[in-house]
């Protein structure tokens, strides 16, 4: 067996792994990047980019058909050539993948190792039983994989995950979608707007990862205009009949209902890809899901020279966070034992369905409700949103009742991808709602809706101050 020694070994060449590799190499360390599967990153191949391409096509058709209300005639009969749509998506997807592959190709060839790695011990890796690597530090960046519950296996080759969508040559006529997280919502709505009859089933009101009930209900109501969505479904039976998936379930009206489908898309979650690493040989502590226990400010696993980054750590499954974590892990792996902890960026996630979904800052469930005020705006009556005929959704912003400091937000609505950034930046800068209200707002823009929510939060905060300390409230605004 061939043997080598390196300063840093990075397992996984996705977004996080590539960032870790670049960081360690920039620190002047002898670094190798190990990958057994496809290059190209989950984001570029089957995630962020192709899903947005499919959504863009679907939304273009939807928006064109919606012009009749404005007096633009002749658009109602437009339809999608789904074979052409999917071919276009793959072509553009391949452009993004090509960029990643070109970057990989620019790495020193001797530093890129093809094969699957496992731990022989804390600082020794075995790659495909042909290479033994002794590494001073290791970064685990092996990503995640779709979860398929056992009871869905009944659907056989009619079962797909989000990883399979972009290999389809055409879209089904009818599709059942299980799950209502970001992937399910984006794919389900794209399918529906491209002419697929979609039935989406979730459980326990888990929709778009929203935990603020009124916001979640506003999202569900809006999406139900596009396709069948049951946020708390009761499934009685899954079966195959005459080669077709058949699902018997409790309908929204309470009746028993049976529907047949061409495909079943399972998007009930992803899990860290760690099972083949033999982590038990490292001696590091694992949680009850088999994921290394690590410090989110340094990405270090315990006090070891092992670091973890990206989807496989089970915390922030988003590309921007994967890139940040990879760089942090790579920096600290290169400089071990001089490990630096940093303040992480504000938690921030988006879903690109329409209305879009944003979750920023502290989890709503974790807020101390007695010390939190909520400012609200409905986009149904918001001026610019109505002009654009995108007036659906609800935004809630949360602030500390006494200090007025912005704590977080959850919302669904038009251009929320932009409002979410404004809120995340404000949180990162530790602004109060009053600070934000001093900033400029043009007219007419959707950002005026954000100002409406901030004004309500500010008013409630001022009232809280007045109740607790009238003399202070009169002297200092919230």
Phi, psi and omega in degrees: 000130179293145181229139175222159174239136178221166175282314183225131172246126178251124180259111180112128184246038172275199182302312182292317182296318179295322178295320179294317178300311181298319181295315181294319178295321179295334178279002177084016183265146175287115191230142173238150179242122187248129179214129179259336182263203183286143167282163174124350180068146176300319182303310185285323187277310188225008187242244189310308191285308179296327178295321179289328175296316179294319178296319181299318178296315181296317181290327176298316178295316181299315182294322179297317179294334183280358183286345182302324181296338179267003179092007178271113188262161175091005183260346187298328185270006177298144176214161182268139166269094190294331174297318179293318179302311183292325177295319177297315180300315180296320180298313179291323176301317181296330176297315180293319179297320180302320179299320178292317181297324178295324178294316177302318181295337180280347178288150177304122186306323182290349181263355180253118186245124178268128179147171181259128184261150171216157180276127168273322174206185186303322185242017180231129179245145172246128180248112177050033178057018181236347183219133178247124183244122172262117185238133177296323177223153179229137172248123176267119180217057190269002174075202183220169180221153179297143177263129176241104178302148186304323186288355177269350181298341180301336184278354174053231184281003173268004179260131177227160170245178179298334178294338184266343189305317189277001171266353179293140178273335172209169181267152178288164175281324180225136182219132172265134180241124178254126186107151178221035173277189183307312182296314182297316182296316181294312181291318181298315180290321177301313178303311184299318183286344175264010172103003179278138175278105189255134170240119182248131181238125173237178179227149175056033176057033177272098183228119176062018182063015179281135178246353176275110191303310180299323178294315179299317181295325177295320178295314181300315181299320180292316182291330180294346172287338183262326183199167178290125179221119174247109184286346180221066190284148170246112181260122181273322185201141171240133182203171172245130178226123182054038177079008181241141173295134178233132182232126175252129188209165175278120183286167180299334179272004177094352181276161176279134187220143178234131180227147177253146184225163174272321180221156173237120178260119178260117179225055185268006176138170177233156180231151178302139178269090185229350193298330183270004186276347184058050182298339179298339180278354183270337183079001179279157182284137177244149176277186185289354176255005179082014179265136179304139173281126187219165178268118184292343180272347180229344184069013180277136177272106183060227176251019185277178175265021176255135181233159183223147183204151175087197186303331185290347179273352172074019183249292183243094187276056183229145185303315183300320178288324178299318179295317179297314181295321179298315179297316180298315179296318180296318178300313184287326176296320181292329186255005180306137011269009178276076184272130180253132174263138181236164173280121182284158177293158180300134175301135188203125178221152180228150168236133189261023169289177174240124358292149178291160182238136175228137173232121187230135172077211185300141176298136181303322181294336183269352182288143175280101191300327181292339182247020183234135171249152181239129172257141189228147168217133172266132180279356181297325182248005181288131192306300184297323179297321179290321177303319182279355185057038175237033188273068174226143174121175185211137177239131173242130173246144185244136180223154177291129188300327184265321185265342183077003181294133177295134183248330182168186180197151168224138181196161170224140182167185180286143176056026180294338175300330179274317177299322179299320178295317179301317180292320179295320178295318180297319178296316180299325180273001177059044178279156171266169177295327178294320175303316183292327179288343177278351181277159184285143175227122179278174178222137355264128180221160179292333179301338175297332176295318175300318179299322178300315179295320179295321178299318180294318178297319180296318179297316179295323179294318178297318179296323177296316178297318182297323180290321183277323184209082185305320183292327180287320181296325181287335183271326185229124176293158181290000000 
